[in-house]
Amino acid sequence: MPRRFASALVVCVALACACGGEPVKLAEKAQKLEVKPPPPAPTTVHLVVDGTSGRLGFDMDAPIEKIRGKVPASALSGEVWLDPTDLAKSRGLVRVDLRDLELFQRTAPEPGKEFGEEVKSDTQNQHARDWLEISPDTPADDLAKNAIIEFALTRITAASVTDLTQVTGPERKVTFTASGDFLLHQRKAEKSVELEATFRYDGDVLREVEVKSVEPLTIGLDEYDVRPRSGFGKLAAKTLDQLAPKVAKEAEVSLEFIARPDGKPGDPGPATAPAPAPNSDPAAQPAPAPAAK
């Protein structure tokens, strides 16, 4: 083996060991997700995520630091196409805006010691925005893209109930595994998460669906190119590996939201109460012809 090649090989191995093994493969680049609705069916109900309730939160636990993040309910939006007779046909897209993200922190003096009181650090919140590239110096176009998290539901498996019409009662709970693409920081990768959905009925009319995580979804920061930065497009001197054990390399994401048919409380939606045709004005419709005598 030539001496020069051997030296280069040693350097590569040393770098790999210093970085903790093989580099993490970056998720595929993407700006937004799209979901193809299921084929039209009389039983399909279109639901809209309620932006006044629900939450998205995440936890990052490291040996000497615990970080908790959250966004307000107004940051959530999205829609779901639901077939109560066959939940496997359901599709959906949930969107979260990170611009009002808040982080809270607990620290310990060293690994194994007790953690202190939770506080909100302005510096840490600024660092999070730098890492996600949603800081004040981010160009408007990039900010609009980087601030959005999306999950596109394309597959439901392992449902405890598949046909809600075979279940009775005002509340019908179902657990299932939801799979689809998860978009963060303009990158997407397929993920699966276990969810619980509570379907609330008034008789046979579906009024709302409450969805929440059974287990958090684990997101690797490296996979989505979320890494230490000192501003937009400026990598910090220290890498994520070098910041350990202070900073966790993964975020445990939990989600909870309510969706209602057409987004209106008490409206059974188009499956049971069709809306008038677009641009129709009841007052402008011709009066019915008089009955023949």
C-alpha positions as CSV (number, residue, x, y, z in Angstrom):
1,M,0.0,0.0,0.0
2,P,1.5,3.4,-1.0
3,R,2.6,5.4,2.1
4,R,0.5,8.5,1.0
5,F,-2.7,6.4,0.7
6,A,-2.1,4.7,4.0
7,S,-1.7,8.1,5.7
8,A,-4.9,9.4,4.2
9,L,-6.7,6.3,5.3
10,V,-5.5,6.7,8.9
11,V,-6.7,10.3,8.9
12,C,-10.1,9.3,7.6
13,V,-10.5,6.6,10.3
14,A,-9.4,9.1,13.0
15,L,-11.9,11.6,11.9
16,A,-14.7,9.0,11.8
17,C,-13.8,7.9,15.4
18,A,-13.7,11.5,16.6
19,C,-17.2,12.2,15.2
20,G,-18.6,9.1,16.8
21,G,-18.9,6.8,13.8
22,E,-20.4,7.2,10.4
23,P,-22.1,10.6,9.7
24,V,-25.8,10.7,9.9
25,K,-27.5,10.7,6.5
26,L,-29.4,13.9,5.9
27,A,-33.1,13.7,5.1
28,E,-34.3,14.5,1.6
29,K,-34.7,18.2,0.7
30,A,-38.3,19.4,0.5
31,Q,-40.1,22.7,0.9
32,K,-43.6,21.4,1.6
33,L,-45.7,18.3,1.8
34,E,-48.8,17.3,-0.2
35,V,-51.4,14.7,0.5
36,K,-53.6,13.2,-2.1
37,P,-57.2,12.9,-0.7
38,P,-58.8,9.5,-0.8
39,P,-61.2,8.8,-3.7
40,P,-64.6,10.5,-3.1
41,A,-67.0,8.3,-1.1
42,P,-70.4,9.0,0.5
43,T,-68.9,8.1,3.9
44,T,-65.9,10.4,3.7
45,V,-65.8,13.4,6.1
46,H,-63.5,16.4,5.7
47,L,-62.3,17.8,9.0
48,V,-60.3,20.9,9.8
49,V,-57.8,21.2,12.7
50,D,-59.1,23.6,15.4
51,G,-56.5,26.4,15.9
52,T,-57.9,27.3,19.3
53,S,-57.0,24.1,21.1
54,G,-54.3,21.5,20.9
55,R,-50.5,21.7,21.3
56,L,-47.2,20.6,20.0
57,G,-44.4,20.1,22.5
58,F,-41.0,18.5,22.6
59,D,-38.5,17.3,25.2
60,M,-34.7,17.1,24.8
61,D,-33.1,15.3,27.8
62,A,-29.3,15.3,28.2
63,P,-27.3,14.3,31.3
64,I,-27.0,17.9,32.6
65,E,-29.7,19.8,30.7
66,K,-33.4,19.2,30.1
67,I,-35.1,21.4,27.5
68,R,-38.9,21.6,27.0
69,G,-40.3,23.4,24.0
70,K,-43.9,24.4,23.1
71,V,-45.9,26.4,20.6
72,P,-49.3,28.0,21.1
73,A,-52.5,26.3,19.9
74,S,-52.8,29.0,17.2
75,A,-49.7,27.6,15.5
76,L,-51.5,24.4,14.5
77,S,-53.5,24.0,11.3
78,G,-54.4,21.3,8.9
79,E,-57.0,19.0,7.5
80,V,-58.1,15.3,7.6
81,W,-60.1,13.2,5.2
82,L,-61.8,10.5,7.4
83,D,-63.7,7.5,6.4
84,P,-65.4,6.2,9.6
85,T,-66.3,2.9,7.9
86,D,-62.6,2.2,7.1
87,L,-60.0,4.2,9.0
88,A,-57.2,2.8,6.8
89,K,-58.4,5.0,4.0
90,S,-58.0,8.2,6.0
91,R,-55.4,10.9,4.9
92,G,-54.3,14.1,6.5
93,L,-51.9,17.0,6.7
94,V,-51.0,18.7,10.0
95,R,-49.0,21.9,10.0
96,V,-47.2,23.7,12.8
97,D,-45.7,27.2,12.7
98,L,-42.5,27.5,14.9
99,R,-42.3,31.3,14.9
100,D,-43.8,31.5,18.4
101,L,-41.7,28.7,19.7
102,E,-40.8,28.9,23.4
103,L,-38.1,26.9,25.2
104,F,-37.7,26.2,28.9
105,Q,-34.6,24.8,30.6
106,R,-33.6,22.8,33.7
107,T,-29.9,22.2,34.4
108,A,-27.8,20.1,36.8
109,P,-24.3,20.9,37.9
110,E,-23.0,17.5,36.7
111,P,-24.4,14.1,35.5
112,G,-26.3,12.3,38.2
113,K,-27.0,15.5,40.2
114,E,-30.4,16.9,40.9
115,F,-31.9,19.3,38.2
116,G,-32.8,22.8,39.2
117,E,-36.0,24.8,38.7
118,E,-37.3,25.3,35.1
119,V,-36.5,28.7,33.7
120,K,-36.9,30.5,30.4
121,S,-33.6,31.7,28.9
122,D,-33.7,34.4,26.2
123,T,-30.2,33.3,25.1
124,Q,-31.3,29.7,24.7
125,N,-34.4,30.7,22.8
126,Q,-32.2,32.8,20.4
127,H,-29.9,29.8,20.0
128,A,-32.8,27.6,19.1
129,R,-33.9,30.0,16.4
130,D,-30.3,30.1,15.1
131,W,-30.2,26.3,14.9
132,L,-33.5,26.2,13.1
133,E,-32.6,29.2,10.9
134,I,-35.7,31.1,11.9
135,S,-33.7,33.9,13.6
136,P,-34.4,37.6,12.9
137,D,-31.6,37.8,10.3
138,T,-33.2,35.0,8.2
139,P,-34.4,36.2,4.8
140,A,-38.2,36.3,4.6
141,D,-38.5,33.5,2.0
142,D,-36.3,31.1,4.0
143,L,-38.0,32.0,7.3
144,A,-41.4,31.2,5.8
145,K,-40.1,27.7,4.8
146,N,-38.0,26.9,7.8
147,A,-40.7,27.9,10.3
148,I,-43.1,25.2,9.2
149,I,-43.3,21.6,10.4
150,E,-45.6,19.3,8.6
151,F,-46.7,15.7,9.0
152,A,-48.5,14.0,6.0
153,L,-50.6,11.1,7.1
154,T,-50.5,8.5,4.2
155,R,-51.0,5.2,6.0
156,I,-52.8,3.9,9.1
157,T,-52.0,0.4,10.4
158,A,-52.5,-1.6,13.6
159,A,-55.8,0.1,14.4
160,S,-57.7,-1.2,17.4
161,V,-60.9,-0.5,15.5
162,T,-61.2,0.0,11.7
163,D,-65.0,0.5,11.3
164,L,-66.5,3.1,13.7
165,T,-70.0,2.2,12.7
166,Q,-69.5,-1.1,14.4
167,V,-68.9,0.7,17.7
168,T,-71.6,2.5,19.8
169,G,-71.6,5.3,22.3
170,P,-70.9,9.1,22.2
171,E,-67.1,8.5,22.6
172,R,-65.2,5.9,20.6
173,K,-61.5,5.6,21.2
174,V,-59.1,4.0,18.7
175,T,-55.3,3.6,18.8
176,F,-53.3,3.2,15.6
177,T,-50.0,3.7,14.0
178,A,-49.8,6.7,11.7
179,S,-47.1,6.8,9.0
180,G,-46.1,9.4,6.6
181,D,-43.5,12.1,5.8
182,F,-42.3,14.4,8.5
183,L,-41.0,17.8,7.3
184,L,-38.7,20.0,9.4
185,H,-36.1,22.6,8.3
186,Q,-36.9,22.0,4.6
187,R,-36.1,18.3,4.9
188,K,-38.5,15.3,4.9
189,A,-38.2,11.7,6.0
190,E,-40.8,8.9,6.6
191,K,-41.8,8.5,10.2
192,S,-44.3,6.4,12.2
193,V,-46.0,7.3,15.5
194,E,-48.6,5.7,17.7
195,L,-51.7,7.9,18.2
196,E,-55.0,7.7,20.1
197,A,-58.1,9.2,18.5
198,T,-61.3,9.9,20.4
199,F,-64.3,10.2,18.0
200,R,-67.2,12.1,19.6
201,Y,-70.6,11.5,18.3
202,D,-74.1,13.0,18.7
203,G,-76.2,10.0,17.9
204,D,-74.8,8.9,14.5
205,V,-73.3,12.3,13.6
206,L,-69.6,12.8,14.1
207,R,-69.0,16.0,15.9
208,E,-65.2,16.1,16.5
209,V,-62.1,14.0,16.7
210,E,-59.4,14.5,19.4
211,V,-56.0,13.1,18.5
212,K,-53.0,12.8,20.8
213,S,-49.7,11.0,20.9
214,V,-49.4,7.7,22.8
215,E,-45.6,7.7,22.5
216,P,-43.5,10.7,21.3
217,L,-42.0,10.8,17.9
218,T,-38.2,10.8,18.0
219,I,-36.6,13.3,15.7
220,G,-32.8,13.3,15.2
221,L,-31.4,16.8,14.8
222,D,-28.6,15.8,12.6
223,E,-31.0,14.1,10.2
224,Y,-32.8,17.4,9.6
225,D,-29.7,19.6,9.5
226,V,-30.7,21.3,12.8
227,R,-27.2,22.1,14.2
228,P,-25.4,24.8,16.2
229,R,-25.4,28.0,14.3
230,S,-24.5,31.6,15.1
231,G,-27.0,33.1,12.7
232,F,-28.6,32.4,9.4
233,G,-26.3,30.1,7.3
234,K,-23.4,30.4,9.8
235,L,-22.3,27.1,11.4
236,A,-21.0,27.6,15.0
237,A,-17.5,26.6,16.0
238,K,-18.8,23.7,18.1
239,T,-20.7,20.8,16.6
240,L,-23.6,19.0,18.2
241,D,-21.3,16.1,19.2
242,Q,-18.9,18.5,20.9
243,L,-21.8,20.1,22.9
244,A,-22.7,16.7,24.5
245,P,-23.5,15.9,27.3
246,K,-25.1,19.3,27.7
247,V,-27.3,19.2,24.6
248,A,-29.4,16.2,23.5
249,K,-29.1,15.1,19.9
250,E,-32.7,14.1,19.6
251,A,-36.1,15.7,20.3
252,E,-39.1,13.7,21.5
253,V,-42.1,15.4,19.8
254,S,-45.7,15.1,21.1
255,L,-48.8,16.4,19.4
256,E,-52.4,16.9,20.4
257,F,-55.2,18.5,18.5
258,I,-59.0,18.6,17.8
259,A,-60.4,18.4,14.3
260,R,-64.1,19.1,13.4
261,P,-66.1,18.5,10.2
262,D,-65.6,21.7,8.2
263,G,-63.9,23.2,11.2
264,K,-67.3,24.3,12.6
265,P,-68.4,23.0,16.0
266,G,-71.7,21.2,15.7
267,D,-71.6,21.0,11.9
268,P,-71.8,17.4,10.7
269,G,-69.9,18.3,7.6
270,P,-70.5,17.5,3.9
271,A,-71.0,13.8,4.5
272,T,-74.3,14.4,6.3
273,A,-75.2,18.0,5.5
274,P,-74.1,19.1,2.0
275,A,-73.2,22.7,1.6
276,P,-74.9,24.9,-1.0
277,A,-73.2,25.1,-4.4
278,P,-70.5,27.8,-4.8
279,N,-71.7,31.3,-5.6
280,S,-75.3,30.2,-4.9
281,D,-77.6,32.8,-3.4
282,P,-80.9,31.5,-2.1
283,A,-82.5,34.9,-2.6
284,A,-81.5,34.9,-6.3
285,Q,-83.0,31.5,-7.1
286,P,-86.2,31.4,-9.1
287,A,-89.3,30.8,-7.1
288,P,-90.9,27.4,-7.4
289,A,-93.6,27.1,-10.1
290,P,-97.1,27.1,-8.7
291,A,-98.7,23.7,-8.4
292,A,-100.9,22.7,-11.4
293,K,-104.6,22.9,-10.7
